[in-house]
Amino acid sequence: MRALCAWRLAGCRLLFSFIAFVSLSCSVFAATLFCQISSFAPDEHSFKVSCTVSDLPTTEKVELRFLDRFAGIERLNDRIFGLQIRDSEGQRRLPEILGNGVYRVDPGDTRNLTVDYEMRLARLTGAAADPGRYALTSSLGPQSGFLLLSDILPTVCSAARLDCAPQPVRLKLLLPDAWQVATTEIESSGAFDVADLARAVFLVGRLEQQTIQVGAMSLQVALAGEMNLAMEQILPLVEAIARQQATFIGSREEGKFLVTLAPFPVALTGLRSSALTRGRSVIMLLNPESNDLEAKRTLALYQKHLAHEMFHFYLPESFVARENFDWFWEGFTRYVALLTLNKLRLISLREYLDELGFEFDAYKANSLRDRLSLIAASQGKFSSAASYDLLYHKGTLVAGLYDLELRVQSKGSKTVLDVMRDLYANYRQREVGNQTVLAMLRKTGKFDSFVRDYIEGTKSIDLSDFAKPMGFTVDNASGRVRLNVAKKLSSQQNALLAPLGH
């Protein structure tokens, strides 16, 4: 997984014809893989998969490895039904079931295997039952579906190897009538050449699509299903966010990017969203307010979540993550989303301050705040709900406090965006880990104790320490924190607040 988050507002038959091939490399042997997905049954949340694996070695066993766990969601393999493996003569080969989605088979003297099964996507329990995580795995509903190939197709490996190289595949989709597909993958002769299953995303359904150009980035926007957000609202929003964030980061990205929006695969109540950025694709599920009078709440949630996900195109997708530092690429990205919307004047200074107050309240309510650092919370992100929430809420709060402190120290000449821009300029497409990011944060000003106390450590955050120098006051009278602009400001404080809309 690259990046994910969940924002909430309280309150056709299978055809056995296959297509041209692409090489599959697993460092020990090379095979060719052709897959076809068909027999879509949207109301039953299911479809069928048929793959042929060719050019197998005849001297060793092979393994089909299906993803069985992702982002705290387990037993993904339970969605596979009726798995059958046959050789080139049509004879069934009974695999050895090793568990955790791994099937070992001896090809014998045949060099070709056919693998057929049905995916029943509704069969998920546990963490996947949380609507906030619906976007993390493949889904299919009456109006549309997201196909994340990493949890649908197997990786084919030598049984002697513990690991495999990324698996390319040639894929054909037989969709229901009137359904279309949106993807960044390359299509030729009616099929897609997928180089990396871990990044491949396909939105299928009755789609409305448009493409805009932002610098060298070609942004395809695809909407599915019915909701109270129209392309006329979404397209200019996507463009504005893309342009602003490209300016923030000094973007050098080019090529095709995809921003999607679709309904949840099952009926839900209340305003909810779930999203994942994978490679150059934003997967977004949204359940809008049913009352048209609350359309503003739907748009506010959508634009906040969208700004977060689109910044993931840069952080961490334009880097090579050497280790887990979700505290930065989630927490700081959420904060950059607020700066994006504030710069575009889509949220006011009042709304910006309310968001920081909300993050502080969530941090103070977390039972792990004095026991778990942001570094540690990243490592155990899915171990508990408290760890997950601490990562997001404290991560966002710390990003905001760092930004305010940097503005004060530099007398307004620097912001957290300067750190982001320097990181991107120096480490784009290079390995990045915790120590690299922490060093960047430290060197921009006097931040040794800040990093030690609030990122590496668990020192309690006193909001007034950061609010007063900026010209903010902290009000706790209602039982919830509310940041306000002080009635009297110095000329320097006025200058610091001007970029935020004061």
Buried (B, 14 or more C-beta within 10 A) or exposed (E): BBBBBBBBBEEEEBEEEBBEBBEBEBEBBEBBBBBBBBBBBBEEBBBBBBBBBBBBBEEBBBBBBBBBBBBBBBBBBEBBEEBEBBBBEEEEBEBEEEEBBBBBBBBEEBBBBBBBBBBBBEBBEEBBEBBBBBBBBBBBBBBBBBBBBBBBBBBBBBBEBEEBBBBBBBBBBBBBEEBBBBBBBEEEEEBBBBEBBBBBBBBBBBBBBEEBEBBEBBBBBBBBBEBBBEBEBBBEBBBBBBBBBBBBBBBBBEEBBBBBBBBBBEEEEEBBBBBBBBBBBBBBBBBBBEEEEBBEBBBBBBBBBBBBBBBBBBBBBBBEBEEBBBBBBBBBBBBBBBBBBBBBEBBBBEBBBBBBBBBBBBBBEBEBBEEBBBBBBBBBBBEBEBBBBBBBBBBBBBBBBBBBBBBBBBEBEBBBBBBBBBBBEEBBEEEBBBEBBBEBBBEBBEBEEBBBBBBBEBEEBEBEEBBBBBBBEBEEEEEEBBBBBBEEBEEBBEBBBEBBBB
